[in-house]
C-alpha cells in the first residue's frame, strides 16, 4: 500500500515532508522509543502516540522516514521543524494507535515481527 492510500485510510493530516506514492510493506507501532531502537529490521513506518521531539530523534537514529502520531495528539512547531530538517514525513490522525495498526494490518501492511 502506498503512503497516499495510508493517509487517506486513517484520515491523516500532513505536518512535515510529503505524501507520495512510496510503497509501505511493513510498519511498527510503539510508544516506547527504546523498543523502536531495538528493532533490527528497517522500519519504513512508525506509528506512535508519543508526540514530542523524542519520536523524531528516534526516527532519525533508526532511519525511519515516516511517522504517524496517533490519538489526536498536538504536533508542535519544534516537531515539524525537526522532521523537515531530517527529511521525515510526519502525519497525525485522531484514530487510536490500536485502530491505526488494525486498519493498516487489515489492508495488507505487515508487522515487523
C-alpha positions as CSV (number, residue, x, y, z in Angstrom):
1,X,0.0,0.0,0.0
2,X,1.4,3.4,-0.8
3,X,1.6,6.3,1.6
4,X,-1.1,8.3,-0.1
5,X,-3.6,5.5,0.4
6,X,-2.5,5.0,4.0
7,X,-3.0,8.7,4.8
8,X,-6.5,8.6,3.3
9,X,-7.4,5.4,5.1
10,X,-6.6,6.9,8.5
11,X,-7.7,10.5,7.7
12,X,-4.2,11.8,8.3
13,X,-3.0,15.3,8.4
14,X,0.4,16.2,7.0
15,X,2.7,18.2,9.1
16,X,6.1,17.7,7.5
17,X,7.6,16.1,4.4
18,X,5.3,14.9,1.6
19,X,2.7,12.3,0.9
20,X,3.9,10.4,-2.1
21,X,3.4,7.0,-3.8
22,X,6.1,5.4,-1.6
23,X,5.1,1.7,-1.1
24,X,4.9,0.6,2.5
25,X,5.0,-3.1,3.2
26,X,5.8,-3.1,7.0
27,X,5.1,-1.0,10.0
28,X,5.9,-0.8,13.7
29,X,3.7,0.6,16.4
30,X,5.1,1.6,19.8
31,X,5.0,4.4,22.3
32,X,8.3,3.2,23.8
33,X,11.2,4.6,21.7
34,X,13.6,2.2,23.4
35,X,11.6,-0.6,21.8
36,X,11.9,1.1,18.4
37,X,15.7,1.3,18.8
38,X,16.0,-2.4,19.5
39,X,14.4,-3.5,16.2
40,X,17.0,-4.9,13.9
41,X,15.0,-4.7,10.7
42,X,14.4,-1.5,8.8
43,X,11.2,0.3,9.9
44,X,9.6,2.2,7.0
45,X,6.7,3.4,9.0
46,X,6.4,4.2,12.8
47,X,3.0,4.5,14.4
48,X,3.1,6.1,17.9
49,X,1.3,8.3,20.3
50,X,4.4,9.9,21.6
51,X,4.0,13.5,20.4
52,X,7.3,15.2,21.1
53,X,10.7,15.6,19.5
54,X,12.0,12.4,21.0
55,X,9.9,10.4,18.5
56,X,11.5,12.4,15.7
57,X,15.0,12.0,17.1
58,X,14.4,8.2,17.5
59,X,13.2,8.0,13.9
60,X,16.3,9.9,12.8
61,X,18.6,7.4,14.6
62,X,16.7,4.4,13.3
63,X,16.5,5.6,9.7
64,X,12.7,5.8,9.8
65,X,11.3,8.1,7.1
66,X,7.6,8.2,8.0
67,X,5.9,8.7,11.4
68,X,2.2,8.6,12.2
69,X,1.2,10.3,15.5
70,X,-2.0,8.7,16.8
71,X,-4.7,9.7,19.3
72,X,-5.1,13.3,18.0
73,X,-2.0,14.5,19.8
74,X,-0.9,18.0,19.2
75,X,2.1,18.4,16.8
76,X,4.4,21.2,17.9
77,X,6.3,23.5,15.6
78,X,9.5,22.0,17.0
79,X,8.4,18.6,15.9
80,X,7.6,19.9,12.4
81,X,10.9,21.8,12.1
82,X,12.9,18.8,13.2
83,X,11.0,16.4,10.9
84,X,11.6,18.7,8.0
85,X,15.3,19.1,8.8
86,X,15.6,15.3,9.0
87,X,13.6,14.6,5.8
88,X,10.9,12.7,7.8
89,X,7.3,12.7,6.8
90,X,5.2,13.5,9.8
91,X,1.5,12.7,9.8
92,X,-1.1,12.7,12.6
93,X,-4.5,11.2,13.0
94,X,-7.3,11.3,15.6
95,X,-7.5,7.5,15.5
96,X,-6.1,5.4,18.3
97,X,-2.8,3.6,17.9
98,X,-4.8,0.3,18.0
99,X,-7.2,1.4,15.3
100,X,-4.4,2.7,13.0
101,X,-2.5,-0.6,13.4
102,X,-5.6,-2.6,12.9
103,X,-6.7,-0.8,9.7
104,X,-3.2,-1.0,8.2
105,X,-3.0,-4.7,9.0
106,X,-6.4,-5.3,7.5
107,X,-5.3,-3.6,4.3
108,X,-2.1,-5.6,3.9
109,X,0.6,-3.8,5.9
110,X,2.6,-6.5,7.7
111,X,4.1,-6.3,11.2
112,X,7.9,-6.5,11.5
113,X,7.6,-9.5,13.8
